C-alpha cells in the first residue's frame, strides 16, 4: 500500500467548505469522487491538512490517501485534473513515507487574509473591503503581540471547543498586495475562525490610540467577547502546509 | 433634461456581454433595469463606451443616460448599487455636458489583458494561462510595432465588418502583475476581438527568432489568417475610457 500526498488549490466560493457533508458540494467530496474514479476504488478516503470553511480558499491545501494503485504520481495528477471541476486543481502529487497523514503530520500552516483598500468587483470573491481606511503601520503594530506561544481563546469562535487553545505563531505580519494589504500568519495550529477573528480585532485595534496594547488586552481576556468582529470567509486562503521532513 | 455619466465595473464571467440581448443576462440590461427602477422611468436608455463581449470585464466602463430626474448624482450612485447584483458596481456618477455620449464622445480606450505564468485557480476568472513560458523581453519586442496609426485588419475577428480598420495606438506595453504579465494597450478605437487577437499573435511572435519582425509581417498582411489564435475572453478588462474634456 502506497501513501500519496496531493497539493490542492481551490476557489472556495462555490463550496460548502472542505469537509464531506451529505447533500452538499464540498472540496473533499469532489476530490474523493475524482480519486475513486481514477483509481476505481470506492473505499479511498482523503485526509486534508486544514478543514477550511465555506467560502475559504486554498493555494496549498495538502491531502493524503492510501492506495495499492501502481499509477505514477504525475499520471494521477493529470487524470484527477481532467475529472475535476475548474474550481479545484491538483497542483502536485508525490509519494509520501508510510504513515504520512496530511493533518496529523503537519507542523505548521500558513494562511493569508486579503483586505481591499477600495471596493473591487473583480476581487470580491478572494478579498474583503472592510469600509475603513487601511493604516499599514497601525495594523502592523496591532498584530505584533501575536508572535510566540499564547492562549488564543479570545479568537476562538463562540461555542467552538478545540482541544488546545495555546497556539505557537511563528510568523505574522502585513504585506502589500495590488488590491490593498494582506495578513500572513503561520502557526502550528489554528482555532476555529481564529484568523478571521484576528483580522476583525486587528482592524478595531488599529483604530485605537495604542494598537499593540489594545490587541494585548484582547489576548489577555481569553474571552471571545473581548475580540472584534469575524471577518468574512472570502478573504481567507490556506497558502501552505509545512511538514517536518520538507526542505525549508 | 440632464445628461448623466456613470463609471461602471463588472465581473463579466456570468454575463453575456455588455449589450442587451433578449433572454440573456447582460450588463446593459441589468444596469438599465436598475436605472429605470431608481428613476421610475421605463424609457431610459444607457449608452456604453465599449460593447464588451461575454466574459470580458470592466473596471472603468462608461455609460451615459438622459433623464429629467432631480436626484443628486451621489444618491443615484448609491441607490443603483443597492439594486444591482454584486458582480456590477457603479463606481462614480456625475453630471455631464449636454450632448455627452459615452461612446461617441470617447477619444480613447485603455484595455488590459492578464496572462498567468502558472495555473492559478483563484485568478482563473480574470486571467489566462497560455501554457507557455512568458518571456517578458520577447513579448515587449513583439508589441513594439503596434504603436502609432496602422491598419489592424489582420486582428479583426473573421467575418466582422468595422467601419474603419485604421486605429491609432497611443500606448502599448507589458507590465508585471502578481500572477504574471499584463498587456496595457490604449487606442482611439478597437476592432472586434482586436486585443484578444493581438495577445494570441504576440505570444506566437515572442517564440519567433525576431518577435518585432514577426509582428510587423502579420500587420502588413492585413489578413486575419496571418495572425495568431484569439486569446480567451476572461483575461480582458476595459480599464478606462478617455474623453477630451477630462483632466489627463
HADDOCK unambig.tbl for C-alpha pairs under 7 A between the chains (distance, minus, plus):
assign (segid A and resid 9 and name CA) (segid B and resid 121 and name CA) 6.59 0.50 0.50
assign (segid A and resid 10 and name CA) (segid B and resid 121 and name CA) 5.95 0.50 0.50
assign (segid A and resid 10 and name CA) (segid B and resid 122 and name CA) 6.95 0.50 0.50
assign (segid A and resid 11 and name CA) (segid B and resid 121 and name CA) 6.19 0.50 0.50
assign (segid A and resid 11 and name CA) (segid B and resid 122 and name CA) 5.46 0.50 0.50
assign (segid A and resid 87 and name CA) (segid B and resid 121 and name CA) 5.99 0.50 0.50
assign (segid A and resid 88 and name CA) (segid B and resid 121 and name CA) 6.85 0.50 0.50
assign (segid A and resid 89 and name CA) (segid B and resid 121 and name CA) 6.90 0.50 0.50
assign (segid A and resid 121 and name CA) (segid B and resid 9 and name CA) 6.60 0.50 0.50
assign (segid A and resid 121 and name CA) (segid B and resid 10 and name CA) 5.94 0.50 0.50
assign (segid A and resid 121 and name CA) (segid B and resid 11 and name CA) 6.16 0.50 0.50
assign (segid A and resid 121 and name CA) (segid B and resid 87 and name CA) 5.98 0.50 0.50
assign (segid A and resid 121 and name CA) (segid B and resid 88 and name CA) 6.84 0.50 0.50
assign (segid A and resid 121 and name CA) (segid B and resid 89 and name CA) 6.91 0.50 0.50
assign (segid A and resid 122 and name CA) (segid B and resid 10 and name CA) 6.95 0.50 0.50
assign (segid A and resid 122 and name CA) (segid B and resid 11 and name CA) 5.44 0.50 0.50
